[in-house]
Amino acid sequence: MRQMRQIFCAAVMALMCVLPTMAKGGEGLKFNKKNKFKIVQFTDVHWVYGNPASDEAGQCMAEVLDAEKPDLVVFTGDVIFAKPAREGLDKALEATIKRKIPFVVTWGNHDDEQDMNRKELTEYVQTKAGNLNTTAEGVSGVCNFVLPVKSADGTRDAALLYMFDSNSYSTVKEIRGYGWIKNDQIDWYNRTSKQYTEANEGKPLPALAFFHIPLPEYHDAVANENAFFVGTRKERACSPQINSGMGNAMKKAGDVMGVFVGHDHVNDYVTEWQGIMLGYGRYTGGETVYNGLPYGNGARVIEITEGSRSIKTWIRVKGGKVLNEVDYPADKQNHG
């Protein structure tokens, strides 16, 4: 009897070691009574503390949040652009925290160029009310985690939101340019995706992924003259020169139906690669760094529906205008 109890306790402990890494941080996220879940993506806020130009970003974020009333806010990198980092983050996050909206932050290539490194930045935002950031231990980067979204009745995981650290710059001497999602991060994703798929009777859960630097697949998508494409493209995707295989891993796992990044301030389009929506957020910052999209700064809004592998998304800009509404993949059939 004692031996059986020891075996049972060991099994429970093993299970506990797995499940918290899958679900930690996502408590409370669920589809609403209409089976909808809405995300506002702010990207490239580039807050410069003490610079009045940043106030425009704050006003924009407040206006978007009041209009959309999202279930979650995702900041996809380059939130701050000057010292002091803490005070800059306080101001950049203020509109979201004030409205008591859950939020997460993935870092860009400029956030840790100030007076705090990525680990310190993460630990600081984790002290903020409503923040859901965690990190996969032993994996490159500090913002690799997954948030499950519960069904409307709260009984099961119905969707997944992956956050990745796309790192900053290449650390390989012979390769110039931006960093990439590394092999151990992809391995973590493969393991995590597999766990959720197995728990869902072998069927991949609908998932979205968020990070800062676009995948090389963004080039492949727009190179196809017949590609589904909605939005503005005013610069080449500033992707890493290395394709580490993140896109292929997502395609193989079959859960991710949309990827959303920032980094390129004058791109806000959505397109498609291998059945996966590839999208940019809308430049959110003020006049602290280059920009120039029509109608000014704003945010991308993303809405998913429980039980459906579909994405509704649109851009909301300062002043209330809504642009480029897309219902994917339904709109793809009418494209071109």
C-alpha positions as CSV (number, residue, x, y, z in Angstrom):
1,M,0.0,0.0,0.0
2,R,2.8,2.4,0.9
3,Q,4.6,1.6,-2.3
4,M,1.4,2.3,-4.3
5,R,1.1,5.6,-2.5
6,Q,4.7,6.5,-3.4
7,I,4.1,5.7,-7.0
8,F,0.9,7.8,-7.1
9,C,2.6,10.8,-5.5
10,A,5.5,10.5,-7.9
11,A,3.0,10.5,-10.8
12,V,1.2,13.6,-9.5
13,M,4.4,15.5,-9.0
14,A,5.5,14.6,-12.5
15,L,2.2,15.9,-13.9
16,M,2.5,19.1,-11.9
17,C,6.0,19.7,-13.3
18,V,4.5,19.7,-16.8
19,L,1.1,21.5,-16.5
20,P,2.2,24.7,-14.8
21,T,4.7,25.4,-17.6
22,M,1.8,25.0,-20.1
23,A,-0.8,27.1,-18.3
24,K,1.0,29.5,-16.0
25,G,0.1,33.1,-16.6
26,G,-3.0,32.5,-18.6
27,E,-5.5,32.2,-15.8
28,G,-8.5,34.2,-16.4
29,L,-8.3,34.5,-20.2
30,K,-11.5,33.0,-21.7
31,F,-13.8,33.5,-24.6
32,N,-16.8,35.7,-23.8
33,K,-20.5,34.7,-23.9
34,K,-20.6,35.3,-27.6
35,N,-17.6,33.0,-28.0
36,K,-15.3,35.8,-29.0
37,F,-11.8,36.8,-27.8
38,K,-10.3,40.2,-28.8
39,I,-6.7,41.2,-28.7
40,V,-5.2,44.7,-29.2
41,Q,-1.7,44.7,-30.5
42,F,0.4,47.7,-29.8
43,T,3.8,47.7,-31.5
44,D,6.9,50.0,-31.6
45,V,5.6,52.5,-29.1
46,H,9.2,53.8,-28.9
47,W,8.5,55.8,-25.8
48,V,11.0,58.4,-24.9
49,Y,10.5,59.5,-21.3
50,G,10.1,63.3,-21.0
51,N,9.6,63.8,-24.8
52,P,6.2,65.4,-25.5
53,A,6.1,63.5,-28.8
54,S,5.5,60.3,-26.9
55,D,2.3,61.7,-25.5
56,E,0.7,61.1,-28.9
57,A,1.3,57.4,-28.4
58,G,-0.3,57.5,-25.0
59,Q,-3.4,59.3,-26.3
60,C,-3.6,56.8,-29.2
61,M,-3.5,53.8,-26.9
62,A,-6.1,55.2,-24.6
63,E,-8.4,56.0,-27.5
64,V,-8.0,52.5,-29.0
65,L,-8.6,50.7,-25.7
66,D,-11.7,52.7,-24.9
67,A,-13.1,52.0,-28.4
68,E,-12.2,48.3,-28.6
69,K,-12.4,47.1,-24.9
70,P,-10.1,44.1,-25.6
71,D,-9.7,41.0,-23.5
72,L,-5.9,41.2,-23.8
73,V,-3.2,43.7,-24.9
74,V,0.0,42.4,-26.5
75,F,3.0,44.8,-26.9
76,T,5.2,43.4,-29.6
77,G,8.5,45.0,-28.8
78,D,10.4,48.3,-28.9
79,V,8.2,49.7,-26.2
80,I,10.9,52.1,-25.0
81,F,13.5,54.0,-26.9
82,A,15.5,56.0,-24.2
83,K,16.7,56.1,-20.6
84,P,15.3,55.8,-18.0
85,A,13.8,52.5,-18.9
86,R,11.6,52.1,-15.8
87,E,9.9,55.5,-16.1
88,G,9.5,55.0,-19.9
89,L,7.8,51.6,-19.3
90,D,5.5,53.2,-16.7
91,K,4.3,55.7,-19.2
92,A,4.0,53.3,-22.1
93,L,2.0,50.8,-20.1
94,E,-0.1,53.4,-18.2
95,A,-3.2,53.4,-20.5
96,T,-3.5,49.6,-20.3
97,I,-2.9,49.3,-16.6
98,K,-5.2,52.1,-15.8
99,R,-8.1,50.2,-17.6
100,K,-7.2,47.0,-15.8
101,I,-6.7,45.0,-19.0
102,P,-4.5,41.9,-18.9
103,F,-1.3,42.4,-21.0
104,V,1.9,40.8,-22.1
105,V,5.1,42.2,-23.5
106,T,7.5,40.7,-26.0
107,W,10.8,42.6,-26.4
108,G,12.3,44.1,-29.5
109,N,15.8,45.0,-30.5
110,H,15.8,48.5,-28.8
111,D,14.2,47.8,-25.4
112,D,17.4,46.5,-23.8
113,E,19.6,49.2,-25.3
114,Q,18.8,51.6,-22.5
115,D,19.7,51.0,-18.9
116,M,18.0,47.6,-18.2
117,N,18.7,44.2,-19.8
118,R,15.9,41.9,-21.0
119,K,15.8,39.9,-17.8
120,E,15.5,43.1,-15.7
121,L,12.8,44.5,-18.0
122,T,10.8,41.3,-17.7
123,E,11.1,41.2,-13.9
124,Y,10.0,44.8,-13.8
125,V,6.9,44.4,-16.0
126,Q,6.0,41.3,-14.0
127,T,5.4,43.6,-11.0
128,K,2.7,45.5,-12.8
129,A,-1.0,44.8,-12.2
130,G,-2.5,42.7,-15.0
131,N,0.8,41.5,-16.5
132,L,0.8,37.9,-17.6
133,N,4.5,37.5,-18.7
134,T,6.3,34.3,-17.7
135,T,9.3,32.6,-19.3
136,A,10.3,29.1,-20.3
137,E,13.3,28.3,-18.2
138,G,16.4,27.1,-19.9
139,V,15.4,28.5,-23.3
140,S,17.0,31.4,-25.2
141,G,15.4,34.7,-24.5
142,V,13.2,35.9,-21.7
143,C,9.7,36.1,-23.2
144,N,8.9,32.6,-24.5
145,F,5.6,31.4,-23.1
146,V,2.1,30.3,-24.0
147,L,-1.3,31.6,-22.7
148,P,-4.2,29.3,-23.0
149,V,-7.6,30.8,-23.6
150,K,-10.4,28.9,-21.9
151,S,-13.7,28.1,-23.5
152,A,-16.7,30.4,-22.7
153,D,-17.9,28.0,-20.1
154,G,-14.4,27.8,-18.6
155,T,-14.2,24.0,-18.8
156,R,-11.3,23.5,-21.3
157,D,-8.5,25.1,-23.2
158,A,-10.0,26.4,-26.5
159,A,-7.1,28.4,-28.0
160,L,-3.4,29.2,-27.5
161,L,-1.4,32.5,-27.6
162,Y,2.3,31.9,-28.1
163,M,4.8,34.6,-27.2
164,F,8.4,34.4,-28.5
165,D,11.6,36.3,-27.9
166,S,12.8,37.1,-31.4
167,N,16.0,38.3,-29.9
168,S,17.8,41.4,-31.2
169,Y,20.9,41.2,-33.4
170,S,22.9,38.4,-34.9
171,T,25.5,37.1,-32.6
172,V,27.3,35.3,-35.4
173,K,30.3,37.3,-36.7
174,E,29.8,36.3,-40.3
175,I,26.1,37.2,-40.4
176,R,25.0,40.7,-40.1
177,G,21.6,42.1,-39.2
178,Y,18.9,41.1,-36.9
179,G,18.5,38.1,-34.6
180,W,16.3,35.1,-35.0
181,I,14.3,32.6,-33.0
182,K,16.8,29.9,-32.0
183,N,16.7,26.1,-32.2
184,D,16.0,25.6,-28.5
185,Q,13.1,28.0,-28.7
186,I,11.7,26.0,-31.6
187,D,12.2,22.8,-29.6
188,W,10.3,24.3,-26.7
189,Y,7.5,25.3,-29.0
190,N,7.3,21.8,-30.5
191,R,7.1,20.2,-27.1
192,T,4.5,22.6,-25.8
193,S,2.4,22.4,-29.0
194,K,2.5,18.6,-28.8
195,Q,1.4,18.6,-25.1
196,Y,-1.6,20.7,-25.9
197,T,-2.5,18.7,-29.0
198,E,-2.3,15.4,-27.1
199,A,-4.5,16.8,-24.3
200,N,-7.0,17.8,-27.0
201,E,-7.4,14.3,-28.3
202,G,-4.8,14.7,-31.0
203,K,-6.4,17.8,-32.6
204,P,-4.2,21.0,-32.6
205,L,-5.8,23.9,-30.8
206,P,-6.3,27.2,-32.8
207,A,-3.3,29.4,-32.0
208,L,-1.7,32.8,-32.6
209,A,1.9,33.8,-32.2
210,F,3.4,37.2,-31.3
211,F,6.9,38.5,-31.4
212,H,8.9,41.5,-32.7
213,I,11.1,40.7,-35.7
214,P,9.3,39.2,-38.8
215,L,10.2,35.7,-40.1
216,P,12.0,35.3,-43.4
217,E,8.7,33.8,-44.7
218,Y,7.3,37.3,-44.9
219,H,9.5,37.7,-47.9
220,D,8.3,34.5,-49.5
221,A,4.7,35.6,-49.0
222,V,4.9,39.0,-50.7
223,A,7.1,37.6,-53.5
224,N,4.1,35.7,-54.7
225,E,2.2,38.0,-57.1
226,N,-1.0,36.0,-56.4
227,A,-0.7,36.3,-52.6
228,F,-3.5,37.3,-50.4
229,F,-2.5,40.8,-49.3
230,V,-4.3,43.6,-47.4
231,G,-2.7,46.8,-46.0
232,T,0.3,49.0,-46.6
233,R,3.9,47.9,-47.4
234,K,6.4,50.7,-47.6
235,E,9.6,48.8,-46.8
236,R,11.1,45.4,-47.2
237,A,10.6,43.1,-44.2
238,C,13.6,43.5,-41.9
239,S,13.9,39.8,-41.2
240,P,17.0,37.9,-40.1
241,Q,19.4,36.5,-42.7
242,I,19.0,33.1,-41.1
243,N,15.9,31.1,-41.4
244,S,16.0,28.9,-38.3
245,G,12.8,27.0,-39.2
246,M,10.2,28.6,-36.9
247,G,7.7,28.9,-39.8
248,N,8.2,25.3,-40.8
249,A,7.7,24.2,-37.2
250,M,4.4,26.0,-37.0
251,K,3.2,24.6,-40.3
252,K,4.1,21.1,-39.2
253,A,2.5,21.4,-35.8
254,G,-0.7,22.7,-37.3
255,D,-1.9,24.9,-34.5
256,V,-0.7,28.4,-35.4
257,M,-3.1,30.1,-37.8
258,G,-1.7,33.6,-37.5
259,V,1.6,35.3,-36.7
260,F,1.8,39.0,-35.7
261,V,5.0,41.1,-35.5
262,G,6.2,44.7,-35.5
263,H,9.7,46.1,-36.2
264,D,9.0,47.6,-39.6
265,H,7.3,50.9,-38.8
266,V,5.8,51.6,-42.3
267,N,4.3,48.1,-42.8
268,D,0.9,47.2,-41.5
269,Y,-0.2,44.5,-43.9
270,V,-1.5,40.9,-43.6
271,T,-0.7,38.3,-46.1
272,E,-0.5,34.5,-46.2
273,W,2.2,31.8,-46.2
274,Q,1.4,28.1,-46.4
275,G,-2.1,28.7,-44.9
276,I,-0.8,30.8,-42.0
277,M,-1.7,34.5,-41.8
278,L,1.4,36.7,-41.5
279,G,0.6,40.1,-40.2
280,Y,2.1,43.3,-39.0
281,G,0.8,45.4,-36.2
282,R,0.2,49.1,-36.7
283,Y,3.0,51.5,-35.6
284,T,1.7,52.9,-32.3
285,G,4.4,55.4,-31.3
286,G,4.6,59.1,-31.7
287,E,7.1,61.2,-33.6
288,T,10.1,59.8,-31.8
289,V,11.4,57.6,-34.6
290,Y,10.7,57.1,-38.3
291,N,7.1,56.4,-39.4
292,G,4.7,57.5,-42.1
293,L,1.7,55.2,-42.6
294,P,-1.5,56.8,-43.9
295,Y,-3.8,58.2,-41.2
296,G,-1.1,58.1,-38.5
297,N,-0.4,55.8,-35.5
298,G,-2.8,53.2,-34.2
299,A,-3.1,49.5,-33.4
300,R,-4.0,46.2,-34.9
301,V,-7.1,44.5,-33.4
302,I,-7.4,40.7,-33.7
303,E,-10.6,38.7,-32.9
304,I,-10.9,34.9,-32.8
305,T,-14.0,32.8,-32.3
306,E,-14.2,29.7,-30.1
307,G,-14.3,26.5,-32.2
308,S,-13.3,28.2,-35.4
309,R,-9.9,28.4,-37.2
310,S,-10.6,31.9,-38.4
311,I,-9.2,35.4,-37.7
312,K,-11.0,38.7,-37.9
313,T,-8.6,41.7,-37.9
314,W,-8.5,45.4,-38.5
315,I,-6.5,48.5,-37.9
316,R,-7.8,51.3,-35.7
317,V,-6.0,54.6,-35.9
318,K,-6.0,57.6,-33.7
319,G,-9.2,59.6,-34.4
320,G,-11.4,56.6,-34.6
321,K,-11.0,55.5,-38.2
322,V,-11.1,51.7,-38.9
323,L,-9.0,50.4,-41.8
324,N,-8.4,47.2,-43.7
325,E,-10.9,44.8,-42.1
326,V,-10.2,41.2,-42.9
327,D,-12.1,38.0,-42.2
328,Y,-9.5,35.2,-42.9
329,P,-9.7,32.8,-44.6
330,A,-13.1,33.7,-45.9
331,D,-11.9,36.9,-47.6
332,K,-9.1,34.9,-49.3
333,Q,-11.6,33.2,-51.6
334,N,-12.7,36.6,-52.9
335,H,-9.1,38.0,-53.2
336,G,-8.0,39.0,-56.7
